[in-house]
Amino acid sequence: AFGCLLGAATATLSAAWLVDDRTALRTGLYGYNGCLVGAALPTFLLPSVWLWIGVIFSSAISVIVTVGLNRLLRTWKIAALTAPFVLTTWTVLLASYPFSHLRHVRLPPAAIPADGAV
């Protein structure tokens, strides 16, 4: 619950600073993906100061990804919806393997098959 609140607050404040679309900001479109990021990261990573810093950073990045995807998909009249949450969370979880400060709870170990089979 704390991650959701932190992510939503960070994303909303970031969007207020970065985005001109006040209607979308008031309806919570930017805070929603930040809330989802704040719920997902503590699910897969052990609680630590670095986790909460990651939630703040990732929630702010989800706003940038939301704006970029909305601009990219505007041509085809497609909304980004939760794609920014998915892209941001996957990126952070994949990047967390080499960082010793972010410890995994439910992620499989990073490994490449020895025999080259896929």
C-alpha positions in Angstrom: 0.0 0.0 0.0 2.9 2.4 0.8 4.4 1.7 -2.6 1.1 2.5 -4.3 0.8 5.8 -2.5 4.4 6.8 -3.0 4.3 5.9 -6.7 1.0 7.7 -7.3 2.2 10.8 -5.5 5.5 10.9 -7.3 4.0 10.3 -10.7 1.3 13.0 -10.1 3.9 15.5 -8.9 6.2 14.7 -11.9 3.3 15.0 -14.3 2.3 18.4 -12.8 5.8 19.6 -13.5 6.2 18.0 -16.9 2.8 17.9 -18.6 0.6 20.6 -20.0 -2.6 18.5 -20.2 -4.3 19.5 -16.9 -7.5 17.5 -17.7 -5.5 14.2 -17.9 -3.6 15.2 -14.8 -6.8 15.9 -12.8 -8.4 12.6 -13.9 -5.3 10.7 -12.6 -4.1 9.2 -15.8 -0.4 9.9 -14.9 -0.7 8.8 -11.3 -2.2 5.5 -12.2 0.9 4.0 -13.8 3.0 5.3 -11.0 0.7 3.6 -8.5 1.1 0.3 -10.4 4.9 0.6 -10.5 4.8 1.3 -6.7 2.8 -1.9 -6.2 4.9 -4.1 -8.5 8.4 -3.3 -7.4 7.9 -4.2 -3.7 6.3 -7.5 -4.9 9.5 -8.7 -6.5 12.2 -6.8 -4.6 13.1 -6.9 -0.9 12.2 -3.7 1.1 15.2 -1.4 1.4 16.0 2.3 1.1 17.1 1.5 -2.5 13.8 -0.1 -3.3 11.9 3.1 -2.3 14.4 5.2 -4.2 13.7 2.9 -7.2 9.9 3.4 -6.8 10.3 7.2 -6.8 12.6 7.1 -9.8 10.5 4.6 -11.7 7.2 6.4 -11.0 8.7 9.6 -12.4 10.0 7.7 -15.5 6.6 6.2 -16.1 5.2 9.7 -16.7 7.8 10.3 -19.4 7.1 6.9 -20.9 3.3 7.7 -20.8 3.8 11.0 -22.6 6.1 9.4 -25.2 3.8 6.5 -25.9 0.7 8.8 -26.1 2.5 11.0 -28.6 3.6 8.0 -30.6 0.3 6.2 -30.6 -1.8 9.3 -31.2 -1.5 8.8 -35.0 -3.5 5.6 -34.8 -5.8 6.9 -32.0 -4.6 4.3 -29.5 -4.2 5.0 -25.8 -1.1 3.9 -24.0 -3.1 2.7 -20.9 -0.9 0.5 -18.7 1.9 -0.1 -21.2 4.1 2.5 -19.5 3.8 0.6 -16.2 4.8 -2.6 -17.9 7.7 -1.2 -19.8 9.0 0.7 -16.8 8.6 -2.2 -14.3 10.2 -4.8 -16.7 13.1 -2.5 -17.3 13.8 -1.9 -13.6 13.4 -5.6 -12.7 15.8 -6.6 -15.5 18.2 -3.9 -14.6 18.1 -5.0 -10.9 20.0 -8.2 -11.5 23.5 -6.6 -11.6 22.7 -4.1 -8.8 23.6 -5.6 -5.4 21.5 -3.2 -3.5 18.2 -4.5 -5.1 17.7 -8.0 -3.8 15.1 -10.2 -5.4 12.3 -12.1 -3.7 10.4 -13.8 -6.5 12.5 -13.4 -9.6 14.3 -16.4 -11.1 18.1 -16.4 -11.1 19.7 -14.9 -14.2 21.2 -17.7 -16.3 22.0 -18.6 -19.8 21.6 -22.2 -20.9 25.0 -24.0 -20.9 24.2 -26.1 -24.0 22.9 -23.1 -26.0 19.4 -24.5 -26.3 16.6 -22.0 -26.1 
